[in-house]
Amino acid sequence: MLYFRYGFLVVWCAAGVSAAYGADAPAILDDKALLQVQRSVSDKWAESDWKVENDAPRVVDGDFLLAHPKMLEHSLRDALNGNQADLIASLADLYAKLPDYDAVLYGRARALLAKLAGRPAEAVARYRELHGENAADERILLDLAAAEFDDFRLKSAERHFAEAAKLDLPAPVLENVGRFRKKTEGLTGWRFSGGISPAVNRNANNAAPQYCRQNGGRQICSVSRAERAAGLNYEIEAEKLTALADNHYLLFRSNIGGTSYYFSKKSAYDDGFGRAYLGWQYKNARQTAGILPFYQVQLSGSDGFDAKTKRVNNRRLPPYMLAHGVGVQLSHTYRPNPGWQFSVALEHYRQRYREQDRAEYNNGRQDGFYVSLAKRLGESATVFGGWQFVRFVPKRETVGGAVNNAAYQRNGVYAGWAQEWRQLGGLNSRVSASYARRNYKGVAAFSTEAQRNREWNVSLALSHDKLSYKGIVPALNYRFGRTESNVPYAKRRNSEVFVSADWRF
């Protein structure tokens, strides 16, 4: 049974030109235009022979609607404009039983059902078929462009929105078409983001805690001390997505980040890392996949390398290249629904160091496998976690007749929670923690066994929406890291508090 109150049944049904711009493309028709359609059609139905006294509801079943095809058609249009999936499914099946049903209206119903059911590829295929048979239908053109946009087929969506922009459409519709085109341009144009923040590092030189060891009956103790330094953390990223055809894209992405201790006159402890990707990416409404070759560099504050007696320049801004490498990343992200996201990535690259002694041990290949899962909790919280596996295989398996002890395998897990505290006026928090075990091959230096490390990291970030300015969002950050090891010189402990300022443009 279908229950209707006739004065409400067709409030979304449009007549004449207005029927081409209904609510099944809600971002294209503004609320004011819809309200005008509502009032117009409601008045027409109030004057018709179907008016029910005292606004009493009437029970309507399928046989009744089949006996009144005009009402069935109006009901289907009403359901289409209201995005009512269950009602569309029921009415479309009834409507198809009519001997002279409108095949275009029925096709629109099937296409919209596919869209509402989360089958965007099917929706695009159906709208394209309709558009091929009804190229002059403005409503189908707009529906097709919107469906292509939803399925991330930006090149064809832009082409169809450009066609719509040339038509004699109502001003509100043209304005919304313009908004879609601007969004498409933003997704395929150059995008930049970055951040810079002051930081105080209690162990800028990454020194191990003091330790002593026995050597030939004598006790030898370390003399290195952790050095405190104030510096600047920096990061910048650039990205350009170029549409090729349908869901296929050419992606360029580069990022570089690090820390400079220039103002503390300790530039020798500067560090940095950069990568640039260029490759193929596939994107649609539910998944993203990519094959991205990349080039990467590892940066250092000193170029002493083999010339150990060279004086260190502690007031230098540009860093030196310590190592570089080339590799490829394979990745896939799947979103079964708006609340879940699953990602997996594989990486393989080869690295080369400039310093000869370091190159002897650390030139080689690194392989990585990464899995992550994120879950949206309500409208203001997200939890996430994952597993990481990395192995390093040196080019030289043995050095000086012994197994190269730079080779290792690392297994790690991490978890985190991001929350928007609306009751606190827009406070945002993010906390994450990780744990990993890194096992080396061969015998560690000054030891009789292989090195075994355990690594902990914790980070916390706080920001507030009201403190943002022209896209710049300041945040208070805290990071803590600790490494325990069976060899004393590999132990580390560090903490850092800093204020970041991230921006996007």
N, C-alpha and C positions, 0 to 999 in steps of 0.2 A: 504494500500500500504506500502511496505517496500523499503526504498531507501538505496542502497549499492553502494560503490565504491569498485570494486573487489580487488584492491590492499590493501584495509583496512579491508575488510570483515573478513579475517581469520588471522589477525595479532596475535591473542591470541591463535589460534588453534595449538595444539602440535601434533607431530607425534611420533610413537614408544613409548619408555619409557617416554619421556617428557610429554606425554599426561596424565600421572598419577599424575602430580604435577602442576596443573594449578592454576589460580588466584582465583578460588572460595574458596581456603583456603589460602588467601593472606599472612598470617603470616608464612606459611610453605615454600613457594617458594620465593626466593629473587629476586630483580629487575634485577640483572645481568642475571640470568637464563631465566627470562621471555623475556628479550631483545634478547637473542640468539634464543629463540623460534620464536619470532616475525620475525626476519630477515630470519630465515630458511624457514618458511612457506610462507612469502611474496615472497621470491625468487621462490619457487615452483609454486605459483600461477601466478607469472609474466611470467613463461615459459609455462603455460598451454594454452589450447585452448580457455579459457574464458577471455583472455586478451583483454581489450577494448582500441582501439586506442585513443591517446591524453588524456588518463585518464578520459574519459567522463563517467558520472554516468549513470547507467541503472536503470529503475524503475522495481522492482521485486514484484509480488503479490503472494498470496498463491498458485494459480494454477501453476504458473511458478516453485515454489519451489517443489511442489508435483510431477511435471514432471521431476525434477532433484533431486532425493533423496540424491545423494552424496553431492550436494551443501547444501541441507536442513540440513543434518547431520553436515557438517562443520559449518554451521551458528549457529546451536544449541550449538555445542561445544564452538564456539566463544563467544556466549552469556553467557554460563556457566562460562567460564574462566574470563569473564569481570564483573560477578555479575550484569548483566543487567536484573532486575526482569521483567519489562514489555515485553522485547523482549523474555525472556525465556518462559513466559506464552504463548505468541502467537506462538512461534516456537514449543513448546512442544505439543500443541494441534494439530498442523499440522503434526508433526512428528509421533504422535500416529495413524494417519490415514494411514500411509504406511503399506503395508501388511507384510513386513519383518523388521519392526523397531526393534532397539536394546532395549530390555526391561531394561537393566542395565542403558543405557544412559538416557532413559526416567525416570527411577526411581531416578537417580541423579538429574534430572531437578526438579522433584516434591519435593525432599528433600531440595534442595537449595532454591526453592521458599518458602517453609515453614520457612526456616531459615531467609531469607531476609524479610519476612512478619512479623517477630517478633513472630513466633510460635516455639520456641526452642524445646519444648517437642515433637511436631509432627516431627520436623526435626530429632531428635535423634531416634524416633521410625522408621522412614523411612530408615535412614542410618543403623540401626541395622538389619532391614529386608534385606537390600541389602548385608550387610556384612555376614549375616547368609547363604545367597545363593551364595555368591562370596567371600569366606574367603581368597582366594589367591590374590584378587584384592588390590594392594597396595594403589591406589588412594582412594578407598572406606574406607579402614582402616584409612587413614589419615583424611579424611573428617569426619568419625565417631568420632575419638578422639577429633578433633577440636570442633565438635558440642557438645559433652559431656562436654568439658571444658567450652564452652560458657554458658551451662545450669547448671553449677556448679555441675556436676556429677564427682567429682574429682577422686574418687576411680576407676571407670571404665575408665575414661580418662587416668589416669596414667597407667593402665594396657595395654590399646591399644597403647599408646605412647611407652611403654616399648617394645611391640611387634615390632613396627615400627623401633625402634632403633637397633634391631637385623638384619634388612633386609639390603640387598645390595643396598642402595639408594645413590643418588648423595650427595656429601659432604655438599652443602648448605642446602639440605633438612634435613640431619641428624643434622646439627647445629641448625636449627630451632626447630626440635623435642626436642633437648636438652634444648632449651630455654623454651619450654612449660613445660617440666618435672621440670625444676628449679622453674618455677612459681607455679606449683602445690605443690612442696615441701615447698615453702615459705608460701602458704596459709594454709597448714596443719601442719606446724612445729610450734615450740614455737616462740611467738612474744612478745617482751618486748618494753615498751615505758615509758617515764617518764619525769620529769622536776623538776628543783630546781631553786629558784630565791630569791634574797633578797627583803625585803619589809619593808615599814615603815607604821605602823598602828597608827592612831591618837586616837583610842579608843580600845586598845588591851584588856581591861578588860570588854568591852561591857557595860559600865556604862550608865545609863539614864541621860539626862540633869537634871540640878538642878531643884528641884521643892519643893513646900511647901504645906501642907495640915492642915486642922483644926482637932484637936483631943481634945474633952472635953473642948472647949473654949480656947485651946492653939494652937499656930501655930508651927508645926514641919516641919523642912526643911531637905532635904536630904544632906548627907555629902560626898557621893561618888563623885569622880572626874574621868573624863576620863584620862587614862594614855597612853602616847605615848611610843611606843616600836618598836625597829627594830628587825626583825625576818627573818626567812627563810620559804618560802612556798615550800612544796614538794609534789610530786605525782609520783606514779609508778603503772604500770599496766602490768599484764602478761596474756597471752591468748594462748590456745591450742585447735585447732579444729581437731577432729579425725573423719575421714570418716568411716561411717558404711556401707551404701549401697545406691547407686544412690544419691538422694538429702538429705539423712538423716545423721546427724552428732551428735557426743557427744561434747559438748562445755564446756570447763573450762575457767573461766575468773575471775580474782581477781584484785582489785584496792584498794589503800590506799592513802590518802592524808591528809594534814593538815598544821599547822603552828607551828614552834618552836621559842620561844623567849629566847633560852638558852644564847646567847651571850649578851643579854640585862639584864641578871640576873632576868628574869621575867617568868620563866618556869611555874609558877602557872597558867598563862593565855594560855598555850598551848592548842591546840584542834586538833582533828583528827577524821577521819571517814574511815572505811574500809568495803569492801564487797567481798565475794567469791561466785561465781555461779558454779553450775555443773548440766547440764541437757541436754535435747534434743533440737536440732535445725534442721529446714527444710530450705533449701536454693535452689533457682533456679535463672534463669536469671531475673525474675521479682519480686520475693517476698522472704521474710525471715520470718519465724515464729518460736517461741520458747516457751518451758515450762522449766523455769529455777528456781529450788529451790536455796535459798541462805542463807548464814549466814552473819550477819553484826555486827560490833562493833562501839561504840562511845567512843572516847578517850578524856582524860582530863589531864591537867598538875598537878593536885593535887589528893592525895589519902586521904585527910582529912575526907571526908564523915561525918560519925556520930561523929567522934572524932574532934570536932570543935576547940579544944585547941591545936591540933597537929601542930607543926611548919611546915610551908610550905617550901619545898625545891625548891629554885628558880634557881638552877644550875643542872637540871636533863634532860638528853636527852630522854630516853625512856618514853613514856607517860603511864598513867594508864588507865585501862578499866573502863569507867563510866557506860556503859550500853551495852547490847548485845541483839540479837534477831534472829529469824529464820522466813523465809517467802518464797513466791513463786512469780515469775513474769511471766505473760503471755504477749507475744508481737507479733505484726505482722507489717511488713513493705511491702508496695506495690509500685512498680515502673512501671506505665503504659507505660512510655517511658523514654528515658534518661534525659528529662528535668523536670520531676515531681517525687516527692516522698511523700508518705503518710504513717504515722506511728501511731499506737495506742498501748497502753500498760496498763495492769492492774497489780496492786501489792497488796499483802496482807502479813502483817507480824505482829508478836507479839514481844514486847520489854520488857526487864526487867532491872531495875536499881539496882546498888549495894547499894546506899545510901537509908536507910530505909524511911526517910521522903519523899524523892523524889519518891521512889517506890510506896508509898501509893497513890500518886496522878497520877503518870505518867506510871506505869505499865499498859499495855493494848495492844490493837491492832490498827494498822493503815492501812487504805485502800487508794489506789491512783488510779486515772484514768487520763491518759495522751494522748493527741492527738496533732500531729504536722504535718505540711505541709511545703515542701520546693520546690522552683521553680528556675530552672537555667535560667538566663537571658544572652543569648549569650554564649561566651566562657570564660568570666572573672568575672561574677557576679552571686550571689545567694541570694535570699531573703527567709526568713523562719519565721515561727510563730507557735503559738500553744496555747492550753488551758490545764490547769491543775486543777484537783480537788483532794483534800486530806481531809480525816476526821480522827480524832483520837477519839477512844472510850475507855475510861479507864476501867480497870478491876473492879474497885470499883466505882459504879455510884454515891454513896454518901460517904462523909467523914465528920465525926463529926456531922451527922444529916443534913448536907447541900449538895446540888448538887455539885458534883465534878467539880470545875471550870477549870480543865485542859482540859476537852473535847472541841473540836473545829472542825469547818469546814473551809476550805480554798479554795477559787476560785481565779485563777490567769490566766492572759494572758501574752504572750510575743511575741516580734517580733525582727527581726534582719536583717542585710545586710552584706554580705561578698563580698569584691571586690579586684580583682587583677588589679593594675594600671600599665599596660604594658608600657604606654607612659612615666612613671616615672622610667623605668628600672627594674621593678620587685617589687615595693612596694605593700604590702598586708595590707588590713585593715579589721577590723571586729567590728561592733558596734551592741549592743543589749540592749533592755530595757524591763522591766517587771513591771506589776502592779498586786497587789493581795489584796483581802479583807479576813481577818481572824476573824471569829466570834466565841467567846467562849460561853459555856453554864454556867449556874449558875451565882452567884454574885461574882464579882471580889473582891479581898482583898482590904480593906480600901475604899470600894465603896458601892454604893447602886444599881448598875446596872451591867450587863454583860459586859465583856471587848470586845471592837470592835477595830480592828487594820486595818490600811491601809499601804501597803508596796510598796515602789518603789525601783527599782535597775537599774543601768545603768553601762555598761562596754564597754571599748574601747581597742582594741589591734592593734598594728602596728608592722610589721616585713618586712624584705627585703630579697629577694632571694640571693643576692650577699653576705649577711652577714652570711649565713649558712656555717657550717664546719663539714664535715664527719657526716652528718645527724643531727647535733645539730643546731637548729634554735632559735636564740634569738628574743625576742619580748618585746616591751614596753607596759605595761598594766596600765589601770586606772579603778578603781571600785568605785562606789558610792552607798550607801544604806541609805534609810531613812524609818523610821516607825513612823507613827502618830497614836495616840490612845486616847480614851476617859479617860484612866487612865494614869496619868503623869509618873509613874514609868516604863511603857512599851514603852515609846518613845525612839527611837534610831536614831542616825545620825553618819555615818561613811564614810570615804573615804580612799583610798589606792592607792599608785603608786608603781609599782614594775617592775623589769626586769626579765622575765622568760627565761629559756633555755630548750626547749623541745627536746627530742631525741627519735628515734626509732631504734631498732636493733633486 
